[in-house]
Amino acid sequence: MNSRLTRLLARTGLGSAIILLGLGTPLVSHAVGTIAGTDIDNTASVSYEVGGTPQTTTSNTVTLTVAEVLDVDVTLLSPPVSVAPGATNQGMLFVVTNTGNGSESFSLTINNGLGGDDFDPVASVPSAIYFDTDGSGDFSPGDTAYDPGVNDPLLAPDESVDILLVNDIPAALADGLVGLSELGATAETGSGDPGDRFPGAGDGGIDAVVGTTRADAANSGQYVIGDIQIDVVKSATVVDPFGGTDPVPGAEITYRIVVTPTGSQTATNVIVDDPIPANTTYLPNSMTLNGGGLTDAADADAGTFTAAPAPQVSVSLGDLTGVSGVQTVEFTVTID
Amino acid sequence: MQKVTTAVIGFLALAVLSAISGAAMAQTDSIRLEHRAQQWETVRDADDNETRQLVEAARVLPGEEVLFTVTYTNVGTEPAEDVTITNPVPDHMTYVGDSAAGDDASITYSVDGGRNFGAPQDLVVTDAEGVQRPATAGDYTHIRWILGTDVAAGSSGAVQFTAVVD
């Protein structure tokens, strides 16, 4: 029994790579205050006695209306994108979040002319801004092009949308050079200095006020020339107590994770993290790296078993290049 | 037909009665309450001196503080005794700790929608797991001012608190 459980493709040029097997995509969350247009009413009451007779009275009701705060956040989701010189349609993923308290449309812009980099990516034609319609995180045929003024994203408070910048890479660039591409998002009701007011322009005709983000946010990501790909293939072998291969209680499952780097760049500090599956128990000191035993303790060797908060094995592979060769991690669990 | 007429007369009689009782109640009201909401605004003069002034609040933003003032006036001819003013902390707002004030008033708070009132150190809240903890200003649902002196005919006073828009 040998099944391919998961396959991750990590591309990285700079910084660290953590290979996380299993579930879990962290989501950025933002607090939004009371929704724009909410009426806040308040009435006081008084009780008292006059000549021994109890009486009560209420006050007038004061009503406050919550104005619309215009705020937006742009966050880069992609790690640095490793690209080959001359590559076309290279996607980079961002998330645009309405951090204001009303519904708002945002106009999107791309800027490749930033300073502080080695080359300028070239916006793809016909469009360089796409909605990640299919949710793949990569630029793919199912994604919808952004058409300014036509399909500007309308976001409810706290709602977000994944946006891809898509660029072409100039030819003849040396390994390691970096090019920046920036996504900007601006509230269509208005932007400017915090506190700037747009009377009557908010949801339902209430006032709109620019928040701390100036209702105009931008963030950039990196394209890095060079390429390193890390293929991860996980498989499992079951041995039951009766000499067979049935996954019954008491059977041992040995997981094998094969990491294959290819390319010309270096992926630094590569770590394989794998949670121990539910209803199984990790077999102590069963971790191996390329056939060599690893202890569970967090010590000089590459392997660590962590029991809490959730049991997982973690094996540090260090820096990997295309000539590092295949790295094989194995560990064993027992079915409860 | 007869039945219908009777019913109509009955309804009219009821309407007249409530009109009379409404007028009667208005006449015996001794205390009149006036409620207002204000915010501090910083103004800068030509010499760049900043001064803070209170302006009437109408449009508010999350995070802004609002000062609520309840003015009581005895418009009757006799003193009002045992005067107790109660004000809920508005929905979508959170009471700002130690902001309640009132001349010669004992101030207590409720954390249960106005059923029970107590001093801050005596209030506890119970969470979803049944665990009790001391209440904080953010738990207050109502504020109550009990005036220590009678309000004489023609005299007035005020109580205040501040809350922040959630």
Boltz contact constraints between the chains, C-beta under 6 A:
constraints:
  - contact:
      token1: [A, 33]
      token2: [B, 62]
      max_distance: 6.0
  - contact:
      token1: [A, 33]
      token2: [B, 166]
      max_distance: 6.0
  - contact:
      token1: [A, 34]
      token2: [B, 62]
      max_distance: 6.0
  - contact:
      token1: [A, 34]
      token2: [B, 92]
      max_distance: 6.0
  - contact:
      token1: [A, 34]
      token2: [B, 165]
      max_distance: 6.0
  - contact:
      token1: [A, 34]
      token2: [B, 166]
      max_distance: 6.0
  - contact:
      token1: [A, 38]
      token2: [B, 92]
      max_distance: 6.0
  - contact:
      token1: [A, 40]
      token2: [B, 90]
      max_distance: 6.0
  - contact:
      token1: [A, 40]
      token2: [B, 92]
      max_distance: 6.0
  - contact:
      token1: [A, 42]
      token2: [B, 90]
      max_distance: 6.0
  - contact:
      token1: [A, 44]
      token2: [B, 33]
      max_distance: 6.0
  - contact:
      token1: [A, 44]
      token2: [B, 35]
      max_distance: 6.0
  - contact:
      token1: [A, 44]
      token2: [B, 70]
      max_distance: 6.0
  - contact:
      token1: [A, 44]
      token2: [B, 85]
      max_distance: 6.0
  - contact:
      token1: [A, 44]
      token2: [B, 87]
      max_distance: 6.0
  - contact:
      token1: [A, 45]
      token2: [B, 86]
      max_distance: 6.0
  - contact:
      token1: [A, 46]
      token2: [B, 31]
      max_distance: 6.0
  - contact:
      token1: [A, 46]
      token2: [B, 33]
      max_distance: 6.0
  - contact:
      token1: [A, 46]
      token2: [B, 85]
      max_distance: 6.0
  - contact:
      token1: [A, 47]
      token2: [B, 84]
      max_distance: 6.0
  - contact:
      token1: [A, 48]
      token2: [B, 31]
      max_distance: 6.0
  - contact:
      token1: [A, 48]
      token2: [B, 80]
      max_distance: 6.0
  - contact:
      token1: [A, 48]
      token2: [B, 82]
      max_distance: 6.0
  - contact:
      token1: [A, 48]
      token2: [B, 83]
      max_distance: 6.0
  - contact:
      token1: [A, 49]
      token2: [B, 81]
      max_distance: 6.0
  - contact:
      token1: [A, 49]
      token2: [B, 82]
      max_distance: 6.0
  - contact:
      token1: [A, 50]
      token2: [B, 30]
      max_distance: 6.0
  - contact:
      token1: [A, 50]
      token2: [B, 78]
      max_distance: 6.0
  - contact:
      token1: [A, 50]
      token2: [B, 80]
      max_distance: 6.0
  - contact:
      token1: [A, 51]
      token2: [B, 78]
      max_distance: 6.0
  - contact:
      token1: [A, 57]
      token2: [B, 29]
      max_distance: 6.0
  - contact:
      token1: [A, 57]
      token2: [B, 31]
      max_distance: 6.0
  - contact:
      token1: [A, 57]
      token2: [B, 33]
      max_distance: 6.0
  - contact:
      token1: [A, 59]
      token2: [B, 33]
      max_distance: 6.0
  - contact:
      token1: [A, 59]
      token2: [B, 35]
      max_distance: 6.0
  - contact:
      token1: [A, 60]
      token2: [B, 35]
      max_distance: 6.0
  - contact:
      token1: [A, 62]
      token2: [B, 35]
      max_distance: 6.0
  - contact:
      token1: [A, 62]
      token2: [B, 37]
      max_distance: 6.0
  - contact:
      token1: [A, 64]
      token2: [B, 37]
      max_distance: 6.0
  - contact:
      token1: [A, 64]
      token2: [B, 57]
      max_distance: 6.0
  - contact:
      token1: [A, 64]
      token2: [B, 60]
      max_distance: 6.0
  - contact:
      token1: [A, 65]
      token2: [B, 59]
      max_distance: 6.0
  - contact:
      token1: [A, 66]
      token2: [B, 60]
      max_distance: 6.0
  - contact:
      token1: [A, 67]
      token2: [B, 59]
      max_distance: 6.0
  - contact:
      token1: [A, 67]
      token2: [B, 61]
      max_distance: 6.0
  - contact:
      token1: [A, 69]
      token2: [B, 61]
      max_distance: 6.0
  - contact:
      token1: [A, 101]
      token2: [B, 62]
      max_distance: 6.0
  - contact:
      token1: [A, 207]
      token2: [B, 59]
      max_distance: 6.0
  - contact:
      token1: [A, 209]
      token2: [B, 61]
      max_distance: 6.0
